[in-house]
Structures are given as structure tokens and as C-alpha cells.
């Protein structure tokens, strides 16, 4: 295989795929090891965290305050929140943890970021599917109304998580203290995630303000897909997609900027 200017587009994709696959495997082994459950912790960890939240909502009888199935309400909000939060958190530090690998000419800072965030999104996705299937099987929730719409919402939120992760990682690279407090800041963002309420249940002035936040549209979409017309949702898929694309563009430009500094070392 040839490299440099003589490398074909097909060969470039093959090289890129091998790099990402190797980084993913390295990340799994480094993070979870080879013993006990090994890579299965990738799915078990978010599954258990979501299960704890579901059990809390179920046994604290939060359904006393709503006619909605409160377990279904929790499972259609909290996992989306954790996906973009964990992906952005994991993106911070990806460069430092893989600095030695950047001496290989085929490994770029963007590769290390994508591998970490992809792993986080994969784990959250599999855990969500298993959790939904488990809760349907034991009869705590019913089958979703529109699975395709839920998948579309999940996909848009995965793009949001990647765009956010690129931006947050770049900010943390230039301002170290930001990386250290980002985890705390995300807790403050919980109320604007849409995970704990329906926008339609709020006063109109609060609705107008909250609908500027793209993650709320993803949560509303996901719940619309599950509950169907039994609830009123106020999502705008086109707005969420536009925000995703803008964030991805800004994130890629920011990563390219600090990548040039790393490559120049």
C-alpha cells in the first residue's frame, strides 16, 4: 500500500478505519481490562446507572403526580442526558491520554476524540436497547409507538454529543480549568436537558426560552416516538439538525486549530 500523495481515496478510508478500530480496541482494553466482564462493562455500566434511576422513579411513586407511566418517562429522558454528558466528559483528556500515539503519522488528535466518544455512544445505545427490551418484557412499560422516530431522535442526539464533545475538548485544551469544572457545569445543565419535564407542561414564556436549547428537542422527539399522540411535544427536528451541523463545524474547526499546534511540537 502506498502513502502520501499516491494514496487513493479507498486506501485512505481503509487506513482510517484501521486506525479507528485499533483506537477503539485500545480504549476498551485500557478502560475495562481483560478480566471479569471485560468489554461488557461498556454496556453494563450505563445499563446499571439507568436501572438505578428507573427503580428510584418507580419505588418513590413519582407516578402519583402524573397519569403518564413514570418509568417510561424516565427511560425516555435520562439516557439521552447521560449520553451527551458522558461523551463530552470523556472527550476531555483524550488527547493527553493518547499523546504517545500521535507520533504515528496515521493517528490524528481527531481520531482519539472520535474513538472515545463513539465508544461512549455505543455503550449508551446498547444499554438503552437492553433496558427498553427488559422493561417491556417484565411489563413495566408498553411497546414504543414509533421506533423509527425514536431512532432518528437518538441519532440526532448522538451527533449533538459529538459536536458538543469536540467543542468542550477544544475549550479544555486552551483553558485547563474549564475541563476540570465541566463535569460540575453539566449538572447545572440538567434542568435545561428536558429529561425531567415536558415542555408543554410549562408556562409559555418558559417554553419560548427553553426551546432555544437543542437537547430539549431531542428529548421531546424521543418521547414523541415512544408515547405517540398521548402526550403533547414541541420538538423541531430541523432545528436540532441545524444545531448539530453548526456545532460539528465549529468543533472540527476548533480541533483542527489545536491539532496544528500539537503536530508542530
Secondary structure in CASP SS format (residue, H / E / C, confidence):
PFRMAT SS
TARGET T0000
AUTHOR 0000-0000-0000
METHOD secondary structure of the structure
MODEL  1
X C 1.00
X C 1.00
X C 1.00
X H 1.00
X H 1.00
X H 1.00
X C 1.00
X C 1.00
X H 1.00
X H 1.00
X H 1.00
X H 1.00
X H 1.00
X H 1.00
X H 1.00
X H 1.00
X H 1.00
X H 1.00
X H 1.00
X H 1.00
X H 1.00
X H 1.00
X H 1.00
X H 1.00
X H 1.00
X H 1.00
X H 1.00
X H 1.00
X H 1.00
X H 1.00
X H 1.00
X H 1.00
X C 1.00
X C 1.00
X C 1.00
X C 1.00
X C 1.00
X H 1.00
X H 1.00
X H 1.00
X H 1.00
X H 1.00
X H 1.00
X H 1.00
X H 1.00
X H 1.00
X H 1.00
X H 1.00
X H 1.00
X H 1.00
X H 1.00
X H 1.00
X H 1.00
X H 1.00
X H 1.00
X H 1.00
X H 1.00
X H 1.00
X H 1.00
X C 1.00
X C 1.00
X H 1.00
X H 1.00
X H 1.00
X H 1.00
X C 1.00
X C 1.00
X C 1.00
X C 1.00
X H 1.00
X H 1.00
X H 1.00
X H 1.00
X H 1.00
X H 1.00
X C 1.00
X C 1.00
X H 1.00
X H 1.00
X H 1.00
X H 1.00
X H 1.00
X H 1.00
X H 1.00
X H 1.00
X H 1.00
X H 1.00
X H 1.00
X H 1.00
X H 1.00
X H 1.00
X C 1.00
X C 1.00
X H 1.00
X H 1.00
X H 1.00
X H 1.00
X C 1.00
X H 1.00
X H 1.00
X H 1.00
X H 1.00
X H 1.00
X C 1.00
X C 1.00
X C 1.00
X C 1.00
X C 1.00
X H 1.00
X H 1.00
X H 1.00
X H 1.00
X H 1.00
X H 1.00
X H 1.00
X H 1.00
X H 1.00
X H 1.00
X H 1.00
X H 1.00
X H 1.00
X H 1.00
X H 1.00
X H 1.00
X H 1.00
X H 1.00
X H 1.00
X H 1.00
X H 1.00
X H 1.00
X H 1.00
X H 1.00
X H 1.00
X H 1.00
X H 1.00
X H 1.00
X H 1.00
X C 1.00
X C 1.00
X C 1.00
X C 1.00
X C 1.00
X C 1.00
X C 1.00
X C 1.00
X C 1.00
X H 1.00
X H 1.00
X H 1.00
X H 1.00
X H 1.00
X H 1.00
X H 1.00
X H 1.00
X H 1.00
X H 1.00
X H 1.00
X H 1.00
X H 1.00
X H 1.00
X H 1.00
X H 1.00
X H 1.00
X H 1.00
X H 1.00
X H 1.00
X H 1.00
X H 1.00
X H 1.00
X H 1.00
X H 1.00
X H 1.00
X H 1.00
X H 1.00
X C 1.00
X H 1.00
X H 1.00
X H 1.00
X H 1.00
X H 1.00
X H 1.00
X H 1.00
X H 1.00
X H 1.00
X H 1.00
X H 1.00
X H 1.00
X H 1.00
X C 1.00
X H 1.00
X H 1.00
X H 1.00
X C 1.00
X C 1.00
X C 1.00
X C 1.00
X C 1.00
X C 1.00
X H 1.00
X H 1.00
X H 1.00
X C 1.00
X C 1.00
X H 1.00
X H 1.00
X H 1.00
X H 1.00
X H 1.00
X H 1.00
X H 1.00
X C 1.00
X C 1.00
X C 1.00
X H 1.00
X H 1.00
X H 1.00
X H 1.00
X H 1.00
X H 1.00
X H 1.00
X H 1.00
X H 1.00
X H 1.00
X H 1.00
X H 1.00
X H 1.00
X H 1.00
X H 1.00
X H 1.00
X H 1.00
X C 1.00
X C 1.00
X C 1.00
X C 1.00
X C 1.00
X C 1.00
X H 1.00
X H 1.00
X H 1.00
X H 1.00
X H 1.00
X H 1.00
X H 1.00
X H 1.00
X H 1.00
X H 1.00
X H 1.00
X H 1.00
X H 1.00
X H 1.00
X H 1.00
X H 1.00
X H 1.00
X H 1.00
X H 1.00
X H 1.00
X H 1.00
X H 1.00
X H 1.00
X H 1.00
X H 1.00
X H 1.00
X H 1.00
X H 1.00
X C 1.00
END
